[in-house]
Every structure is written in structure tokens, then in C-alpha cells.
Amino acid sequence: MRVFFATIKKEFQVRLHAYPVSFMVGCILTSFYTTFGAWLMYHYFFRGHLASDFDQLSGTSDYMSYAIVGSLMYLFVVRTCLNVSRTLITELREGTLESLMLAPFKRTAYFVGNMTLQTLMTFGETAIATLIGLAFGLRVHDFCLWKFVISVVLSLYGFFGLSLILGCVMLYARDTYISQNTLFTAMFLVCGICFPKEYLPWGLRLLGSIIPVTDAVTLVRTALLGGMSSVDFLALSLRELLLGAIYIAIGFPLMKRVEVIALEKMEG
């Protein structure tokens, strides 16, 4: 627990002094642009008309609420995955990675501490983005508390596993810009952020099904908008739990190996 709380304290001080408020504003604007773009397309490009099978595929006929919830989840996954996955490469760039590896720290507590702090901060940003979404037509049609709690917990679990894999890629390639933006662009396309993934070709649907974000977005939408039975919700929750466990089971051992490679590269 000492590592957990020390990590939270250290990362909070870094964000307090090194990252300006404009960074938070930029993340909120990302959600705003996504919502605004969906609003423009729905009202001016599609003239308020939806495909005949949209209700069946999405579980709701309210496209704006569907798209806004998706944009809020996209904001959440970008903020959590981005900051957690960049922790070790940030240590590398700051010249503290070798010292961190020599210290008696527990990787689980280190990454969970980063995830906890980032989650708390992202909740605040998401709350502000939600207020913006209300102005564009966000409506909660069928809120279920127990489904919402389960969906949020499992979403964070899946995002944590995804961030570990992304962190391995970043540390190995010594790159953040290309790897993170490639992943986030792919997620926006295949994970059902603004439209049902069933509209995509089979190959892209398959890709989306192995990314935890897809099921997480569906679970949260179900908790807020309805459209899925409790039995189907629990089945999808179990799938998200297993998928997140697979990512975590792969992520931690792979991270140890990538750390060794990164240190070897530092030594030339």
C-alpha cells in the first residue's frame, strides 16, 4: 500500500505543477467536438432519419444519446489509457527509469496507483462533458444503478489491461505519438463509439470484439439507455471480465520483458 499511495501523491504533484489546466480543457473539447460532429451529421446530413435496423442493433431510437454516451466513454478511455500507459516511457524520458527498476517497488501497486488517480481526475472531466452533452440532447431513458456500477467497474478493469499493453508498445518503440493515436483512431472506428459496430465489415467487427472498449461502451449504454435484458447484460459483463483478465495476464509479464529491453537499449 505504501507504493500505491506514494505513486498517487507523486503523480498528483506532477499533474498539479507540470500540466496546465489547458490540457484538461483540451480533453473536454475532444468530447465536445465528437458530440458536435454527431449532432451536425444527424440533423443536417441525415435530416434526423436513421436506418431501419438502428433500433434493433443499438437498443434505442435516440441517436444523440447513443452518440453522446459513446463520446463520453471515448473521453474516459483516452484519458485513463493514455496516462497510465505513458508512465514508464515518461520515467525513461526523465532519466528515472533505471532508478525505478532498482527500487523495491511493486508493479501492480505502481500502475494501480496511476490508474486510480487518473480515474478520479477523469470523472471530473467527464462530469463537465456530460453537462455539455445535455445541451445537445443527452437523455437517460432507463437508468439502472446496479448495471451502472458493474459497467463502470468492469470498464475500468478492461481499460487498465488495455493500458498495460499500450504501455509495452510505447516503451519498446520509445514512441508515444504514433502508437497512442493509432490505437485511439482504431478504437473510435471499430468500438461502436458513434454507430453500431454491426455496420462495419466482418474483419473490423472481429477486431473491435477483442478490444475491451467495445463491450465497455455497450455495458454503459445499457445501464443508461436500456435496450438489453439482464441476462444478456450479465453475459456481456462476464465477457468483459474475461477479456480484461486476458489483457492483464499478458500485460504484466510482457511489461517486465520490455523493461529489460528498454534498459539494455539505454546501455547501448
Contacts in CASP RR format, 6 or more apart in sequence:
PFRMAT RR
TARGET T0000
AUTHOR 0000-0000-0000
METHOD contacts of the structure
MODEL  1
MRVFFATIKKEFQVRLHAYPVSFMVGCILTSFYTTFGAWLMYHYFFRGHL
ASDFDQLSGTSDYMSYAIVGSLMYLFVVRTCLNVSRTLITELREGTLESL
MLAPFKRTAYFVGNMTLQTLMTFGETAIATLIGLAFGLRVHDFCLWKFVI
SVVLSLYGFFGLSLILGCVMLYARDTYISQNTLFTAMFLVCGICFPKEYL
PWGLRLLGSIIPVTDAVTLVRTALLGGMSSVDFLALSLRELLLGAIYIAI
GFPLMKRVEVIALEKMEG
1 109 0 8 1.000
3 105 0 8 1.000
3 106 0 8 1.000
3 109 0 8 1.000
3 110 0 8 1.000
4 109 0 8 1.000
4 110 0 8 1.000
4 112 0 8 1.000
4 113 0 8 1.000
4 116 0 8 1.000
7 109 0 8 1.000
7 110 0 8 1.000
7 113 0 8 1.000
7 114 0 8 1.000
7 117 0 8 1.000
8 113 0 8 1.000
8 116 0 8 1.000
8 117 0 8 1.000
11 113 0 8 1.000
11 114 0 8 1.000
11 117 0 8 1.000
11 118 0 8 1.000
12 117 0 8 1.000
15 117 0 8 1.000
15 121 0 8 1.000
24 121 0 8 1.000
24 125 0 8 1.000
27 75 0 8 1.000
27 78 0 8 1.000
27 79 0 8 1.000
27 125 0 8 1.000
28 75 0 8 1.000
28 125 0 8 1.000
28 128 0 8 1.000
28 129 0 8 1.000
28 132 0 8 1.000
30 74 0 8 1.000
30 75 0 8 1.000
30 78 0 8 1.000
31 71 0 8 1.000
31 72 0 8 1.000
31 74 0 8 1.000
31 75 0 8 1.000
31 126 0 8 1.000
31 129 0 8 1.000
31 132 0 8 1.000
32 129 0 8 1.000
32 132 0 8 1.000
34 67 0 8 1.000
34 71 0 8 1.000
34 74 0 8 1.000
34 193 0 8 1.000
34 194 0 8 1.000
35 67 0 8 1.000
35 68 0 8 1.000
35 71 0 8 1.000
35 132 0 8 1.000
35 133 0 8 1.000
35 136 0 8 1.000
36 136 0 8 1.000
38 63 0 8 1.000
38 64 0 8 1.000
38 67 0 8 1.000
38 68 0 8 1.000
38 71 0 8 1.000
38 194 0 8 1.000
39 64 0 8 1.000
39 67 0 8 1.000
39 136 0 8 1.000
42 48 0 8 1.000
42 63 0 8 1.000
42 64 0 8 1.000
42 67 0 8 1.000
48 63 0 8 1.000
50 61 0 8 1.000
50 63 0 8 1.000
54 61 0 8 1.000
54 63 0 8 1.000
54 196 0 8 1.000
55 61 0 8 1.000
57 196 0 8 1.000
57 198 0 8 1.000
57 199 0 8 1.000
58 66 0 8 1.000
58 196 0 8 1.000
58 221 0 8 1.000
59 225 0 8 1.000
59 226 0 8 1.000
59 227 0 8 1.000
59 228 0 8 1.000
60 66 0 8 1.000
60 141 0 8 1.000
60 221 0 8 1.000
60 225 0 8 1.000
60 226 0 8 1.000
60 227 0 8 1.000
62 139 0 8 1.000
62 141 0 8 1.000
62 225 0 8 1.000
64 136 0 8 1.000
64 137 0 8 1.000
64 138 0 8 1.000
64 139 0 8 1.000
65 137 0 8 1.000
65 138 0 8 1.000
65 139 0 8 1.000
65 140 0 8 1.000
65 141 0 8 1.000
65 224 0 8 1.000
65 225 0 8 1.000
66 221 0 8 1.000
66 225 0 8 1.000
67 193 0 8 1.000
67 194 0 8 1.000
67 195 0 8 1.000
68 133 0 8 1.000
68 136 0 8 1.000
68 137 0 8 1.000
68 138 0 8 1.000
69 138 0 8 1.000
69 217 0 8 1.000
69 220 0 8 1.000
69 221 0 8 1.000
69 224 0 8 1.000
69 225 0 8 1.000
70 192 0 8 1.000
70 193 0 8 1.000
70 194 0 8 1.000
70 217 0 8 1.000
70 220 0 8 1.000
70 221 0 8 1.000
71 129 0 8 1.000
71 193 0 8 1.000
71 194 0 8 1.000
72 126 0 8 1.000
72 129 0 8 1.000
72 130 0 8 1.000
72 133 0 8 1.000
73 155 0 8 1.000
73 193 0 8 1.000
73 213 0 8 1.000
73 216 0 8 1.000
73 217 0 8 1.000
73 220 0 8 1.000
74 187 0 8 1.000
74 188 0 8 1.000
74 193 0 8 1.000
75 122 0 8 1.000
75 125 0 8 1.000
75 126 0 8 1.000
75 129 0 8 1.000
76 122 0 8 1.000
76 126 0 8 1.000
76 155 0 8 1.000
76 159 0 8 1.000
77 155 0 8 1.000
77 159 0 8 1.000
77 162 0 8 1.000
77 187 0 8 1.000
77 213 0 8 1.000
77 216 0 8 1.000
78 184 0 8 1.000
79 118 0 8 1.000
79 121 0 8 1.000
79 122 0 8 1.000
79 125 0 8 1.000
80 115 0 8 1.000
80 118 0 8 1.000
80 119 0 8 1.000
80 122 0 8 1.000
80 156 0 8 1.000
80 159 0 8 1.000
80 160 0 8 1.000
80 163 0 8 1.000
81 159 0 8 1.000
81 162 0 8 1.000
81 163 0 8 1.000
81 166 0 8 1.000
81 180 0 8 1.000
81 183 0 8 1.000
82 180 0 8 1.000
82 184 0 8 1.000
83 114 0 8 1.000
83 118 0 8 1.000
84 111 0 8 1.000
84 114 0 8 1.000
84 115 0 8 1.000
84 118 0 8 1.000
84 160 0 8 1.000
84 163 0 8 1.000
84 164 0 8 1.000
84 167 0 8 1.000
85 163 0 8 1.000
85 164 0 8 1.000
85 166 0 8 1.000
85 167 0 8 1.000
85 170 0 8 1.000
85 180 0 8 1.000
86 167 0 8 1.000
86 170 0 8 1.000
86 176 0 8 1.000
86 180 0 8 1.000
87 110 0 8 1.000
87 111 0 8 1.000
87 114 0 8 1.000
87 167 0 8 1.000
88 97 0 8 1.000
88 100 0 8 1.000
88 167 0 8 1.000
88 170 0 8 1.000
88 171 0 8 1.000
88 255 0 8 1.000
88 259 0 8 1.000
88 262 0 8 1.000
89 167 0 8 1.000
89 170 0 8 1.000
89 171 0 8 1.000
89 174 0 8 1.000
89 176 0 8 1.000
91 97 0 8 1.000
91 100 0 8 1.000
92 171 0 8 1.000
92 174 0 8 1.000
92 262 0 8 1.000
92 266 0 8 1.000
97 259 0 8 1.000
97 262 0 8 1.000
97 263 0 8 1.000
97 266 0 8 1.000
98 263 0 8 1.000
98 266 0 8 1.000
101 259 0 8 1.000
101 263 0 8 1.000
107 252 0 8 1.000
107 255 0 8 1.000
107 256 0 8 1.000
108 252 0 8 1.000
111 160 0 8 1.000
111 163 0 8 1.000
111 164 0 8 1.000
112 160 0 8 1.000
115 156 0 8 1.000
115 159 0 8 1.000
115 160 0 8 1.000
115 163 0 8 1.000
119 156 0 8 1.000
130 138 0 8 1.000
140 224 0 8 1.000
140 225 0 8 1.000
141 224 0 8 1.000
141 225 0 8 1.000
141 226 0 8 1.000
142 224 0 8 1.000
142 225 0 8 1.000
142 226 0 8 1.000
142 227 0 8 1.000
143 223 0 8 1.000
143 224 0 8 1.000
144 222 0 8 1.000
144 223 0 8 1.000
144 226 0 8 1.000
147 219 0 8 1.000
147 222 0 8 1.000
147 223 0 8 1.000
147 230 0 8 1.000
147 233 0 8 1.000
148 220 0 8 1.000
148 223 0 8 1.000
148 224 0 8 1.000
150 219 0 8 1.000
150 223 0 8 1.000
150 237 0 8 1.000
151 216 0 8 1.000
151 219 0 8 1.000
151 220 0 8 1.000
151 222 0 8 1.000
151 223 0 8 1.000
151 237 0 8 1.000
152 220 0 8 1.000
154 216 0 8 1.000
154 219 0 8 1.000
154 237 0 8 1.000
154 240 0 8 1.000
154 241 0 8 1.000
155 212 0 8 1.000
155 216 0 8 1.000
155 219 0 8 1.000
155 220 0 8 1.000
155 240 0 8 1.000
157 240 0 8 1.000
157 241 0 8 1.000
157 244 0 8 1.000
157 248 0 8 1.000
158 212 0 8 1.000
158 216 0 8 1.000
158 240 0 8 1.000
158 243 0 8 1.000
158 244 0 8 1.000
158 247 0 8 1.000
158 248 0 8 1.000
159 212 0 8 1.000
159 213 0 8 1.000
159 216 0 8 1.000
160 244 0 8 1.000
160 248 0 8 1.000
161 212 0 8 1.000
161 244 0 8 1.000
161 247 0 8 1.000
161 248 0 8 1.000
161 251 0 8 1.000
162 211 0 8 1.000
162 212 0 8 1.000
162 213 0 8 1.000
162 244 0 8 1.000
162 247 0 8 1.000
164 247 0 8 1.000
164 248 0 8 1.000
164 250 0 8 1.000
164 251 0 8 1.000
164 252 0 8 1.000
164 254 0 8 1.000
164 255 0 8 1.000
165 247 0 8 1.000
165 250 0 8 1.000
165 251 0 8 1.000
165 254 0 8 1.000
166 179 0 8 1.000
166 180 0 8 1.000
166 183 0 8 1.000
167 255 0 8 1.000
168 251 0 8 1.000
168 254 0 8 1.000
168 255 0 8 1.000
168 258 0 8 1.000
169 179 0 8 1.000
170 176 0 8 1.000
170 179 0 8 1.000
170 180 0 8 1.000
171 255 0 8 1.000
171 258 0 8 1.000
171 259 0 8 1.000
171 262 0 8 1.000
172 258 0 8 1.000
172 261 0 8 1.000
172 262 0 8 1.000
173 179 0 8 1.000
174 262 0 8 1.000
174 265 0 8 1.000
186 207 0 8 1.000
186 211 0 8 1.000
187 193 0 8 1.000
187 211 0 8 1.000
187 213 0 8 1.000
188 194 0 8 1.000
189 200 0 8 1.000
189 204 0 8 1.000
190 197 0 8 1.000
190 200 0 8 1.000
190 204 0 8 1.000
190 205 0 8 1.000
190 207 0 8 1.000
190 208 0 8 1.000
190 211 0 8 1.000
190 214 0 8 1.000
191 197 0 8 1.000
191 208 0 8 1.000
191 211 0 8 1.000
191 213 0 8 1.000
191 214 0 8 1.000
191 217 0 8 1.000
192 214 0 8 1.000
192 217 0 8 1.000
193 217 0 8 1.000
197 204 0 8 1.000
197 205 0 8 1.000
197 208 0 8 1.000
197 209 0 8 1.000
197 214 0 8 1.000
198 205 0 8 1.000
208 214 0 8 1.000
210 243 0 8 1.000
212 240 0 8 1.000
212 243 0 8 1.000
212 244 0 8 1.000
212 247 0 8 1.000
215 236 0 8 1.000
215 239 0 8 1.000
215 240 0 8 1.000
215 243 0 8 1.000
216 240 0 8 1.000
218 228 0 8 1.000
218 236 0 8 1.000
219 233 0 8 1.000
219 236 0 8 1.000
219 237 0 8 1.000
219 240 0 8 1.000
222 228 0 8 1.000
222 233 0 8 1.000
222 236 0 8 1.000
228 236 0 8 1.000
END
